[in-house]
């Protein structure tokens, strides 16, 4: 399969609709309806943002990645990353991350970071009180049910912190980052 990664443009209305639908299907807690999801996709086209889509040689949208400039461009947040369910575990996410890294490096970035929520009790950091020994819990993290933190580790990210209870008691956000230079 020949995969191309291109900028998402405001004129790509069919793709924007598709991506919004994916958000409501995959992360209904964050984007409970199509309007909220459309707003998220449209915001990804703004100033200080990168929005890229992976498509195959037939034009099928396979995945989407975005970046948000922070700290005067020294740091970029990876947000979001989504690969269509039937195309997961085929290296598309890895390609999208590598592409985003190249794009932010061109803009002078030193660090790329991502917050990867655990709202579904997928790791040993969830459903517990992480205080007062947050780093002890991080050091002993284990993946219980396919949480993406291990994917991010495989592409070079390290856990740099956790926001306990970010999404309610026992539902942390796991912060991961990697140096790009």
N, C-alpha and C positions, 0 to 999 in steps of 0.2 A: 504494500500500500504506500503510495506516494503522499506524504503529508507536507502541507505548506502552512506556515504561520504568518498571518497578516494582521495589520492594524484593523481593529473594529472601527467602522465609520458610522456616523449618524445616519447616513443614507442606506445602511445595511438593515433596513427595517424588519425583514423576515428573520434575520439572524438575531436581532435584538429581542424580538418576540420569543424566539426559541430559547434563548438564554434566560429570559425572565421566567419562562415556564419551568426550566430546569431548577431554578432557584426555589420556586414554590414547591416543587416535588421533593427536592433533596433536603432543604432546610426550611421547612414550613414554620418552625419557631421564629426564625429571623425574618422571613418573608412570607407572611400568612396569606397574601393575595397577590394577584398579578400586578396591580397598580404599584404596590410597594416594591416588587421585584423589578418592574420596568424602571422605576425611579433609580434603583441601585445600578442597573445596567447603563442608564443614561448618564448618571454621575461619573461612571468610569470613563466617559469621553471628555471630561473636563480638563481644565488647566492643571498641570502638575500631576497628571494621571497618565498611565499607559494601559491600553486595553487591547489584547491580542487574542485572536482565535485560530485554532488549528482546524484545517479542512483537508479532506482527502481529495483525490484527483477527480472525483465526481461532484465535488462541492458540498459534501456532507459535513456538517459541523461536528467535530469530534470533541473539542474542549475549548476552554476559555480561561485566560489568566489576566489579572490586572495588577497594577502597581500604583502606589500612592507616595508621592514625594514628601519627605519629612526632613527635619533638621537641616534646612537649607540645601537639600540634595545630597547630603552625605549618607543619609539612610533612606531606604525605600521600604515600604510595607508591601508585601505580597498579599493582595486581596482583590478578588477571590481567586481560587483555583477550582475548576470543576471540569470533570471529564464525563461525557455521556456514559451511562451505566454499561451499555454493551461494548464499549471500547476501553474499559478500564483494564489495568494490568497488561497493557501492550506497549508501555513506554511513552505514551502520549503525555502524561503528567510530567515525566522527566524531561521530555523535549520542551514543553511549555516553560518549565522552571529555568532550563538552560537559556531559552530564548529571552525570558524576562531579565535574567542576569546580564546577558549581553546588552540588552537595551538600557538598563540602568547604569551599567559600567560606562557606556558611551556618554552618559549624562554626568559622570563624575562620582557615582556612588561608591562608597567604601563598604557598606553593610546592607544586607537584605534581611528583613525579619518578617515573621509571620506569627499571628496568634491563632492557635488551633484549639477551639473550645472542646470541652468534654462535658456535654450536657446529657449524654446518654449512658453514663457509667461505663465507659469503654476502657478506662485505665484505673490503676490503683490510686490515682490522685482524686478520683471522684467519690462522692457519697461519704466523705470523711471530713473531719475538721483538720485542715492542714496546719493550723496554728498550734503550738509555737515552733514546731520543727519543720518548717517548709522545706529546707534543703535536704533534710534527712529523707523526707518523702520523695523528693525529686530524684535523689540518688538511687532510690529503690523502685522507681517507676516500672510498671509492667503493663503490657498491652493485654487487656482482657478480651476485647472484641473489635478488632480491626480499626483501631484509632489511627488517624493519619500521621501521628508524630513519628512513627517508624519510617514512613515514606520520606518525610522531611530529613530524618537522620541519614537515610541512604543517599540523599542528594546533597549532603554536606552541612546541614543545619545542626546546631546543638541547642539543647534546652538552656535558656539563659534566665528563666524565671517563671513564676506562676502567679496569676492573680486569683487567689482563693475566692470562692463564692461569686465570681464575676457574673454568673448567670443564675444565681440563687444558691442557697446553702448546698455545699458539696458538688457544685458545678463550676469547676475552675476554667480559666483560659490559660493554656500552656504557651509561653512565649519562647520562640525559637529564632535563632539568627545565624548568619554566616558572613564571614569576611569575604569580600570579592576581589581583593588585591593580594 
